[in-house]
Amino acid sequence: MRNPLRYMPLVCLLALSLALGAQPRNPYDLELENLRSQWASAGKLEKLALLDRIQRMRDYTDDRSQINFVLENIRQAVVENDAVRNEAAAYLDDLRAFKMPSLPRAQHWYALEGPRQRILAEARTNPASSADFATLAELEHLAGTPTAADHMLQAARLESTVSHWLRAAQFCEEPLRKFAALRNGLALEPANARLSVELATYYIGRQQLEKARDVLSAAIKSAPDDFVIRERMASLFLNLGLRSIALQELRRLEKQWPAPLWLHGRLALDYEQMGLLDDSARLAASVVEEKSDDREQLELLARFHERRHMKYDLQTDYIALSRLQPSQPDIWSRLAQVQIDCGDAEGAKKSLLRMIALDQENTDRASPASPGL
């Protein structure tokens, strides 16, 4: 009789292959690969726009270290333009600034008046193609310029693509223009996942929840592995009062996609809404551990620690929030109260003095100028 143990390594290998095959590829890892593939053929201005899109993938990918790796390679690449290398350095400094605030930081091009004016002027010099207008719109959006939406719409009219209409919809603040851009994009690709999420968000904002549900249902059929769509649907179920259905889907998402920070943060907020406070705080803490300047998750943790009377943890929350929002008197007031509870009289005094100074500044700004004598 043959020993069945002879086949055990083969059985284990087969089981591993099946397990790996059962786990779908993160769609945002694929999107990051697509962005990286555009780099070699991009010009300086296009690269400045691409850098922002690449760094925003960090919250969605399974392996966040690859974003740091990409940015570090660009920062060190001697073949890259100085503006591009500086921008990569600025994004890297953003990632570590909150934990190491005393270190000098590179500044983004759009944060400094000189580089901001030069780069926008270069982008505005005789744009002719849809790519020119799209790049101009992306740069204007980063710089907070109100013409970004108009220029992205111009890009979409010159070359009607899903990506152009999607970005136009994201840039448009006027509801009817946003809706028109979404419809134009969906006319090209009715089942596009990103456009569907934007359209569902539009409907939710107008309290048209059944329309949002129909849009998300169709999107899930075309992109069942997109956790953003599925979380939005679960959140919608929660708002419709379908708590048990929402919870089942949220639990499945947490199990299937344990890595993306964006999903951790959304699940934390959903669980808090459902009253699952321990799960909510656990996920919020996992976000703050890697992204310590996430205000939304810090505020969630503050609410949790306050409910549980965890005063020292609450003090840590408000110290972090005071660094993120140093011009908010209410933050300093709350911090002072918590510091008193923790026995830190000197810290409470400094917080109160800061609050008083901010209140005085706000009063001075609100007061009309005194007439000259």
Beta strands, then each sheet from edge to edge (+ up, - down):
end
